[in-house]
């Protein structure tokens, strides 16, 4: 997937967040708190599955920084 851009990644996240909001909110268009709600639910999921959420959050942050840096090098 070398042709995947950060814009595409953001679109994937937008789609996932919209789907999550459609399941969990009375008004799916109100996405103000949806990111925090999704993160909270991912913490519940990680706890149930024995996944170290903080470690995965750090991994995700590092991957994000790598992807941003990579695209900046292309500009």
BAMAR-621117 format. One record per atom (N, C-alpha, C): residue number from 1; residue in one letter; x, y, z; atom name. Coordinates in Angstrom, 1 decimal, padded with zeros to 4 digits, always signed. Example, Ala and Ser with C-alpha at 12.3 -4.5 7.8 and 13.67 -1.06 7.14 Angstrom:
% residues 2
1; A; +013.2; -005.7; +007.8; N .
1; A; +012.3; -004.5; +007.8; CA .
1; A; +013.2; -003.3; +007.8; C .
2; S; +012.8; -002.2; +007.1; N .
2; S; +013.7; -001.1; +007.1; CA .
2; S; +012.9; +000.0; +007.9; C .
% end
This chain:
% residues 75
1; X; +000.8; -001.2; +000.0; N .
1; X; +000.0; +000.0; +000.0; CA .
1; X; +000.9; +001.3; +000.0; C .
2; X; +001.8; +001.3; -000.9; N .
2; X; +002.7; +002.4; -000.9; CA .
2; X; +002.1; +003.7; -001.4; C .
3; X; +000.9; +003.6; -002.1; N .
3; X; +000.2; +004.8; -002.6; CA .
3; X; -000.7; +005.4; -001.6; C .
4; X; -000.8; +004.9; -000.4; N .
4; X; -001.7; +005.4; +000.6; CA .
4; X; -001.1; +006.7; +001.1; C .
5; X; -001.9; +007.8; +001.1; N .
5; X; -001.5; +009.0; +001.6; CA .
5; X; -002.1; +009.3; +003.0; C .
6; X; -001.6; +010.3; +003.7; N .
6; X; -002.2; +010.6; +005.0; CA .
6; X; -003.6; +011.1; +004.8; C .
7; X; -003.9; +011.7; +003.7; N .
7; X; -005.3; +012.1; +003.4; CA .
7; X; -006.2; +010.9; +003.3; C .
8; X; -005.8; +009.8; +002.7; N .
8; X; -006.5; +008.6; +002.6; CA .
8; X; -006.7; +008.0; +004.0; C .
9; X; -005.6; +008.0; +004.8; N .
9; X; -005.7; +007.5; +006.1; CA .
9; X; -006.7; +008.3; +007.0; C .
10; X; -006.8; +009.6; +006.8; N .
10; X; -007.7; +010.4; +007.5; CA .
10; X; -009.1; +010.1; +007.1; C .
11; X; -009.3; +009.8; +005.8; N .
11; X; -010.6; +009.4; +005.3; CA .
11; X; -011.1; +008.1; +005.9; C .
12; X; -010.2; +007.1; +006.0; N .
12; X; -010.5; +005.8; +006.7; CA .
12; X; -011.0; +006.1; +008.1; C .
13; X; -010.2; +007.0; +008.8; N .
13; X; -010.6; +007.3; +010.2; CA .
13; X; -012.0; +008.0; +010.2; C .
14; X; -012.2; +008.9; +009.3; N .
14; X; -013.5; +009.6; +009.2; CA .
14; X; -014.6; +008.6; +009.0; C .
15; X; -014.4; +007.6; +008.1; N .
15; X; -015.5; +006.6; +007.9; CA .
15; X; -015.7; +005.8; +009.1; C .
16; X; -014.7; +005.4; +009.8; N .
16; X; -014.8; +004.6; +011.0; CA .
16; X; -015.5; +005.4; +012.1; C .
17; X; -015.2; +006.7; +012.2; N .
17; X; -015.8; +007.5; +013.2; CA .
17; X; -017.3; +007.8; +012.9; C .
18; X; -017.6; +008.0; +011.7; N .
18; X; -019.0; +008.2; +011.3; CA .
18; X; -019.8; +006.9; +011.6; C .
19; X; -019.2; +005.7; +011.3; N .
19; X; -019.9; +004.5; +011.6; CA .
19; X; -020.1; +004.3; +013.1; C .
20; X; -019.1; +004.6; +013.9; N .
20; X; -019.2; +004.5; +015.3; CA .
20; X; -020.2; +005.5; +015.8; C .
21; X; -020.2; +006.7; +015.3; N .
21; X; -021.2; +007.7; +015.8; CA .
21; X; -022.6; +007.3; +015.4; C .
22; X; -022.8; +006.6; +014.3; N .
22; X; -024.1; +006.2; +013.9; CA .
22; X; -024.7; +005.1; +014.8; C .
23; X; -023.8; +004.3; +015.5; N .
23; X; -024.2; +003.3; +016.4; CA .
23; X; -024.4; +003.8; +017.8; C .
24; X; -023.6; +004.8; +018.2; N .
24; X; -023.5; +005.2; +019.6; CA .
24; X; -024.1; +006.5; +020.0; C .
25; X; -024.6; +007.3; +019.0; N .
25; X; -025.1; +008.6; +019.3; CA .
25; X; -026.5; +008.7; +018.8; C .
26; X; -027.3; +009.5; +019.6; N .
26; X; -028.6; +009.9; +019.1; CA .
26; X; -028.6; +010.6; +017.8; C .
27; X; -027.6; +011.5; +017.7; N .
27; X; -027.5; +012.3; +016.5; CA .
27; X; -026.1; +012.1; +016.0; C .
28; X; -026.0; +011.2; +015.0; N .
28; X; -024.6; +010.8; +014.4; CA .
28; X; -023.9; +012.0; +013.8; C .
29; X; -024.6; +013.1; +013.5; N .
29; X; -024.0; +014.3; +012.9; CA .
29; X; -023.2; +015.1; +013.9; C .
30; X; -023.5; +014.8; +015.2; N .
30; X; -022.9; +015.5; +016.3; CA .
30; X; -021.6; +014.8; +016.6; C .
31; X; -020.5; +015.1; +015.9; N .
31; X; -019.2; +014.4; +016.1; CA .
31; X; -018.3; +015.1; +017.1; C .
32; X; -018.8; +016.1; +017.7; N .
32; X; -017.9; +016.9; +018.6; CA .
32; X; -017.2; +016.0; +019.6; C .
33; X; -017.9; +015.1; +020.3; N .
33; X; -017.3; +014.2; +021.3; CA .
33; X; -017.0; +012.8; +020.8; C .
34; X; -017.3; +012.5; +019.6; N .
34; X; -017.2; +011.1; +019.1; CA .
34; X; -015.7; +010.6; +019.2; C .
35; X; -014.7; +011.4; +018.9; N .
35; X; -013.3; +010.9; +019.0; CA .
35; X; -013.0; +010.5; +020.4; C .
36; X; -013.4; +011.3; +021.4; N .
36; X; -013.1; +010.9; +022.8; CA .
36; X; -013.9; +009.7; +023.2; C .
37; X; -015.2; +009.6; +022.7; N .
37; X; -016.0; +008.5; +023.0; CA .
37; X; -015.4; +007.2; +022.4; C .
38; X; -015.0; +007.3; +021.2; N .
38; X; -014.4; +006.1; +020.6; CA .
38; X; -013.1; +005.7; +021.3; C .
39; X; -012.3; +006.6; +021.6; N .
39; X; -011.1; +006.3; +022.4; CA .
39; X; -011.4; +005.6; +023.7; C .
40; X; -012.4; +006.1; +024.4; N .
40; X; -012.9; +005.6; +025.7; CA .
40; X; -013.3; +004.1; +025.5; C .
41; X; -014.1; +003.9; +024.4; N .
41; X; -014.6; +002.5; +024.2; CA .
41; X; -013.4; +001.6; +023.7; C .
42; X; -012.4; +002.1; +023.0; N .
42; X; -011.3; +001.3; +022.7; CA .
42; X; -010.5; +001.0; +024.0; C .
43; X; -010.5; +001.8; +025.0; N .
43; X; -009.9; +001.5; +026.2; CA .
43; X; -010.6; +000.3; +026.9; C .
44; X; -011.9; +000.4; +026.9; N .
44; X; -012.7; -000.7; +027.4; CA .
44; X; -012.4; -002.0; +026.7; C .
45; X; -012.4; -001.9; +025.4; N .
45; X; -012.1; -003.1; +024.6; CA .
45; X; -010.7; -003.7; +024.9; C .
46; X; -009.7; -002.8; +025.0; N .
46; X; -008.3; -003.2; +025.3; CA .
46; X; -008.3; -003.9; +026.6; C .
47; X; -008.9; -003.3; +027.6; N .
47; X; -008.9; -004.0; +028.9; CA .
47; X; -009.5; -005.4; +028.9; C .
48; X; -010.6; -005.5; +028.2; N .
48; X; -011.3; -006.8; +028.1; CA .
48; X; -010.4; -007.8; +027.4; C .
49; X; -009.6; -007.4; +026.4; N .
49; X; -008.8; -008.2; +025.6; CA .
49; X; -007.4; -008.4; +026.1; C .
50; X; -007.1; -007.7; +027.2; N .
50; X; -005.7; -007.8; +027.7; CA .
50; X; -004.7; -007.1; +026.9; C .
51; X; -005.1; -006.0; +026.2; N .
51; X; -004.2; -005.2; +025.4; CA .
51; X; -003.8; -004.0; +026.2; C .
52; X; -002.5; -003.6; +026.1; N .
52; X; -002.0; -002.5; +026.8; CA .
52; X; -002.3; -001.2; +025.9; C .
53; X; -003.4; -000.6; +026.3; N .
53; X; -003.9; +000.6; +025.5; CA .
53; X; -002.8; +001.7; +025.4; C .
54; X; -002.2; +002.0; +026.6; N .
54; X; -001.2; +003.1; +026.6; CA .
54; X; +000.0; +002.8; +025.6; C .
55; X; +000.4; +001.5; +025.6; N .
55; X; +001.5; +001.1; +024.7; CA .
55; X; +001.1; +001.3; +023.3; C .
56; X; -000.2; +000.8; +023.0; N .
56; X; -000.7; +000.9; +021.6; CA .
56; X; -000.9; +002.4; +021.2; C .
57; X; -001.3; +003.2; +022.1; N .
57; X; -001.5; +004.6; +021.8; CA .
57; X; -000.1; +005.3; +021.5; C .
58; X; +000.9; +004.9; +022.3; N .
58; X; +002.3; +005.4; +022.0; CA .
58; X; +002.7; +004.8; +020.6; C .
59; X; +002.5; +003.6; +020.3; N .
59; X; +002.8; +003.0; +019.0; CA .
59; X; +002.1; +003.8; +017.9; C .
60; X; +000.8; +004.1; +018.1; N .
60; X; +000.0; +004.8; +017.1; CA .
60; X; +000.6; +006.2; +016.9; C .
61; X; +001.0; +006.9; +018.0; N .
61; X; +001.5; +008.2; +017.9; CA .
61; X; +002.8; +008.2; +017.1; C .
62; X; +003.7; +007.2; +017.4; N .
62; X; +005.0; +007.1; +016.7; CA .
62; X; +004.7; +006.8; +015.2; C .
63; X; +003.8; +006.0; +014.9; N .
63; X; +003.5; +005.7; +013.5; CA .
63; X; +003.0; +006.9; +012.8; C .
64; X; +002.1; +007.7; +013.4; N .
64; X; +001.6; +008.9; +012.9; CA .
64; X; +002.7; +009.9; +012.6; C .
65; X; +003.6; +010.1; +013.5; N .
65; X; +004.7; +011.0; +013.3; CA .
65; X; +005.6; +010.5; +012.2; C .
66; X; +005.8; +009.2; +012.0; N .
66; X; +006.6; +008.7; +010.9; CA .
66; X; +005.9; +009.0; +009.6; C .
67; X; +004.6; +008.8; +009.5; N .
67; X; +003.8; +009.0; +008.3; CA .
67; X; +003.8; +010.5; +007.9; C .
68; X; +003.7; +011.4; +008.9; N .
68; X; +003.7; +012.8; +008.6; CA .
68; X; +005.1; +013.2; +008.1; C .
69; X; +006.1; +012.7; +008.8; N .
69; X; +007.5; +013.1; +008.4; CA .
69; X; +007.7; +012.6; +006.9; C .
70; X; +007.3; +011.4; +006.6; N .
70; X; +007.5; +010.8; +005.3; CA .
70; X; +006.8; +011.7; +004.2; C .
71; X; +005.6; +012.1; +004.4; N .
71; X; +004.9; +012.9; +003.4; CA .
71; X; +005.6; +014.3; +003.3; C .
72; X; +006.1; +014.8; +004.4; N .
72; X; +006.8; +016.1; +004.4; CA .
72; X; +008.1; +016.0; +003.6; C .
73; X; +008.7; +014.9; +003.6; N .
73; X; +009.9; +014.7; +002.8; CA .
73; X; +009.6; +014.6; +001.3; C .
74; X; +008.4; +014.2; +000.9; N .
74; X; +008.0; +014.2; -000.5; CA .
74; X; +007.7; +015.5; -001.0; C .
75; X; +007.3; +016.5; -000.2; N .
75; X; +007.0; +017.9; -000.6; CA .
75; X; +008.2; +018.6; -001.1; C .
% end
